[in-house]
Amino acid sequence: MEIQDLSITLDVDVDFRPALGMGDFDPLSTFQFHLEVKTEASDEEVNRVKQLTDERCPAVWAMKNPVPHHVSVTTMA
């Protein structure tokens, strides 16, 4: 399948109130990925590639699995 053009956007709302101790809210809304693809492939082929991509996407994997992280803090002079 050849892709002539591809555009991906992500919509997500972030609520910083919980991090600031201002209430118990979900800090993130649903991740909404929007893809626009220019191709001569059929809808069936595009949907097959989308399914494979969903299974292999590192961002989707990270949302389903704990990811080790480290936060460091330094003071500014």
N, CA, C and O of each residue as an XYZ file, in Angstrom:
308
protein
N       0.849     -1.176      0.000
C       0.000      0.000      0.000
C       0.891      1.234      0.000
O       1.738      1.390      0.879
N       0.706      2.097     -0.968
C       1.482      3.327     -1.045
C       0.687      4.480     -0.434
O      -0.508      4.629     -0.688
N       1.363      5.284      0.368
C       0.742      6.451      0.994
C       1.384      7.693      0.387
O       2.598      7.879      0.475
N       0.566      8.537     -0.228
C       1.093      9.778     -0.805
C       1.218     10.886      0.239
O       2.117     11.723      0.157
N       0.330     10.889      1.205
C       0.353     11.924      2.237
C      -0.320     11.381      3.493
O      -1.242     10.569      3.418
N       0.153     11.839      4.642
C      -0.397     11.389      5.915
C      -0.310     12.524      6.919
O       0.730     13.167      7.062
N      -1.416     12.763      7.614
C      -1.466     13.781      8.658
C      -2.058     13.143      9.905
O      -3.079     12.459      9.839
N      -1.408     13.372     11.047
C      -1.886     12.824     12.316
C      -1.972     13.958     13.329
O      -1.025     14.727     13.499
N      -3.110     14.053     13.994
C      -3.240     15.002     15.100
C      -3.763     14.254     16.318
O      -4.408     13.212     16.200
N      -3.474     14.799     17.473
C      -3.927     14.225     18.737
C      -4.619     15.316     19.522
O      -4.079     16.406     19.708
N      -5.815     15.012     19.980
C      -6.544     15.916     20.867
C      -6.640     15.261     22.236
O      -7.076     14.116     22.356
N      -6.231     15.992     23.267
C      -6.356     15.531     24.645
C      -6.419     16.766     25.536
O      -5.700     17.739     25.311
N      -7.268     16.723     26.532
C      -7.355     17.805     27.511
C      -6.593     17.383     28.758
O      -6.719     16.252     29.227
N      -5.803     18.307     29.285
C      -5.031     18.062     30.505
C      -5.564     18.994     31.594
O      -5.658     20.206     31.399
N      -5.911     18.413     32.737
C      -6.427     19.172     33.872
C      -5.372     19.132     34.979
O      -5.141     18.086     35.586
N      -4.744     20.260     35.234
C      -3.660     20.320     36.212
C      -4.146     20.508     37.650
O      -3.331     20.529     38.572
N      -5.451     20.645     37.857
C      -5.956     20.851     39.218
C      -5.547     19.742     40.177
O      -5.162     20.051     41.304
N      -5.610     18.446     39.791
C      -5.178     17.411     40.739
C      -3.699     17.542     41.128
O      -3.345     17.334     42.288
N      -2.846     17.883     40.172
C      -1.414     18.032     40.472
C      -1.162     19.192     41.427
O      -0.171     19.197     42.157
N      -2.056     20.170     41.421
C      -1.916     21.336     42.293
C      -2.691     21.186     43.600
O      -2.787     22.129     44.385
N      -3.244     19.987     43.826
C      -3.976     19.729     45.064
C      -5.329     20.416     45.114
O      -5.833     20.701     46.201
N      -5.923     20.685     43.970
C      -7.174     21.441     43.912
C      -8.381     20.559     43.631
O      -9.401     21.046     43.143
N      -8.282     19.283     43.929
C      -9.439     18.419     43.740
C      -9.049     17.067     43.181
O      -7.906     16.828     42.792
N     -10.035     16.197     43.155
C      -9.827     14.837     42.676
C     -10.536     14.686     41.336
O     -11.710     14.319     41.284
N      -9.821     14.968     40.263
C     -10.371     14.896     38.919
C      -9.481     14.002     38.067
O      -8.306     13.809     38.380
N     -10.038     13.457     36.990
C      -9.193     12.760     36.025
C      -8.288     13.793     35.373
O      -8.782     14.794     34.856
N      -6.967     13.577     35.381
C      -6.066     14.589     34.827
C      -6.055     14.634     33.300
O      -5.665     15.644     32.714
N      -6.479     13.548     32.651
C      -6.444     13.503     31.188
C      -7.789     13.052     30.632
O      -8.467     12.207     31.215
N      -8.156     13.627     29.502
C      -9.345     13.166     28.788
C      -8.942     11.998     27.879
O      -7.784     11.583     27.853
N      -9.897     11.495     27.157
C      -9.627     10.441     26.186
C      -8.680     10.961     25.108
O      -8.847     12.074     24.609
N      -7.698     10.160     24.758
C      -6.796     10.509     23.665
C      -7.554     10.286     22.354
O      -8.037      9.183     22.096
N      -7.656     11.311     21.542
C      -8.347     11.229     20.257
C      -7.315     11.410     19.146
O      -6.869     12.527     18.885
N      -6.940     10.313     18.495
C      -6.025     10.375     17.367
C      -6.849     10.562     16.092
O      -7.825      9.842     15.881
N      -6.473     11.504     15.253
C      -7.155     11.757     13.982
C      -6.127     11.602     12.859
O      -5.113     12.300     12.830
N      -6.398     10.692     11.951
C      -5.495     10.461     10.832
C      -6.201     10.765      9.520
O      -7.357     10.396      9.315
N      -5.486     11.439      8.647
C      -5.955     11.658      7.287
C      -4.889     11.063      6.373
O      -3.704     11.373      6.502
N      -5.313     10.219      5.465
C      -4.364      9.539      4.593
C      -4.770      9.731      3.143
O      -5.942      9.623      2.784
N      -3.772     10.017      2.322
C      -3.997     10.108      0.876
C      -3.379      8.870      0.250
O      -2.164      8.679      0.302
N      -4.214      8.034     -0.339
C      -3.760      6.780     -0.919
C      -4.789      6.302     -1.937
O      -5.953      6.702     -1.910
N      -4.338      5.457     -2.813
C      -5.254      4.835     -3.768
C      -5.732      3.471     -3.245
O      -6.487      2.774     -3.923
N      -5.299      3.104     -2.062
C      -5.697      1.824     -1.464
C      -7.180      1.853     -1.111
O      -7.772      2.914     -0.909
N      -7.759      0.666     -1.043
C      -9.176      0.555     -0.679
C      -9.355      0.838      0.815
O      -8.396      0.791      1.585
N     -10.593      1.131      1.211
C     -10.895      1.333      2.634
C     -10.527      0.088      3.436
O     -10.054      0.193      4.568
N     -10.744     -1.083      2.855
C     -10.408     -2.335      3.537
C      -8.908     -2.413      3.804
O      -8.498     -2.804      4.897
N      -8.087     -2.050      2.827
C      -6.633     -2.067      3.015
C      -6.201     -1.048      4.061
O      -5.349     -1.336      4.901
N      -6.784      0.133      4.009
C      -6.444      1.178      4.981
C      -6.817      0.721      6.385
O      -6.036      0.916      7.317
N      -7.984      0.122      6.559
C      -8.398     -0.364      7.874
C      -7.510     -1.499      8.369
O      -7.272     -1.614      9.571
N      -7.017     -2.339      7.458
C      -6.100     -3.412      7.850
C      -4.791     -2.819      8.373
O      -4.268     -3.271      9.391
N      -4.265     -1.813      7.681
C      -3.033     -1.154      8.130
C      -3.271     -0.435      9.454
O      -2.404     -0.445     10.327
N      -4.448      0.195      9.612
C      -4.765      0.862     10.881
C      -4.758     -0.132     12.031
O      -4.228      0.164     13.102
N      -5.341     -1.309     11.822
C      -5.365     -2.332     12.866
C      -3.943     -2.754     13.240
O      -3.626     -2.885     14.422
N      -3.096     -2.965     12.247
C      -1.703     -3.336     12.526
C      -0.984     -2.219     13.274
O      -0.206     -2.475     14.193
N      -1.251     -0.990     12.876
C      -0.630      0.153     13.535
C      -1.080      0.265     14.986
O      -0.265      0.525     15.871
N      -2.383      0.069     15.237
C      -2.891      0.090     16.613
C      -2.162     -0.936     17.472
O      -1.861     -0.672     18.636
N      -1.878     -2.102     16.903
C      -1.203     -3.172     17.643
C       0.270     -2.869     17.884
O       0.855     -3.390     18.833
N       0.884     -2.033     17.042
C       2.342     -1.798     17.112
C       2.730     -0.412     17.601
O       3.911     -0.159     17.839
N       1.779      0.485     17.757
C       2.076      1.882     18.088
C       2.695      2.010     19.486
O       2.103      1.544     20.459
N       3.871      2.631     19.603
C       4.497      2.801     20.919
C       3.654      3.654     21.867
O       3.651      3.406     23.073
N       2.942      4.648     21.349
C       2.115      5.492     22.220
C       0.957      4.691     22.809
O       0.650      4.825     23.993
N       0.319      3.868     21.997
C      -0.772      3.027     22.492
C      -0.219      2.014     23.491
O      -0.839      1.761     24.523
N       0.930      1.439     23.195
C       1.551      0.484     24.119
C       1.801      1.156     25.467
O       1.507      0.578     26.513
N       2.341      2.372     25.445
C       2.665      3.081     26.687
C       1.413      3.390     27.504
O       1.477      3.449     28.732
N       0.277      3.588     26.838
C      -0.960      3.855     27.568
C      -1.533      2.594     28.199
O      -2.342      2.674     29.123
N      -1.120      1.434     27.707
C      -1.631      0.164     28.221
C      -0.683     -0.498     29.222
O      -1.079     -1.435     29.915
N       0.552     -0.028     29.308
C       1.574     -0.669     30.141
C       2.279      0.362     31.003
O       2.491      1.496     30.572
N       2.644     -0.026     32.220
C       3.422      0.901     33.051
C       4.766      1.194     32.377
O       5.457      0.282     31.922
N       5.117      2.454     32.324
C       6.376      2.871     31.711
C       7.264      3.453     32.806
O       6.865      4.394     33.491
N       8.473      2.897     32.977
C       9.372      3.467     33.986
C       9.634      4.942     33.676
O       9.754      5.335     32.515
N       9.719      5.732     34.713
C      10.016      7.143     34.512
C      10.798      7.674     35.708
O      10.805      7.078     36.785
N      11.440      8.781     35.496
C      12.228      9.424     36.541
C      12.014     10.923     36.420
O      12.045     11.474     35.320
N      11.801     11.567     37.524
C      11.642     13.009     37.556
C      12.756     13.577     38.429
O      12.939     13.161     39.573
N      13.488     14.522     37.879
C      14.537     15.178     38.672
C      14.171     16.648     38.849
O      13.493     17.247     38.014
N      14.635     17.202     39.946
C      14.352     18.612     40.246
C      15.666     19.280     40.599
O      16.456     18.757     41.385
N      15.887     20.439     40.010
C      17.032     21.259     40.381
C      16.516     22.667     40.683
O      15.533     23.119     40.096
N      17.173     23.327     41.578
C      16.786     24.697     41.892
C      17.580     25.651     41.011
O      18.727     25.383     40.653
N      16.958     26.752     40.675
C      17.616     27.759     39.858
C      18.203     28.824     40.763
O      17.627     29.169     41.795
N      19.340     29.333     40.370
C      20.001     30.385     41.156
C      19.385     31.727     40.877
O      19.811     32.732     41.447
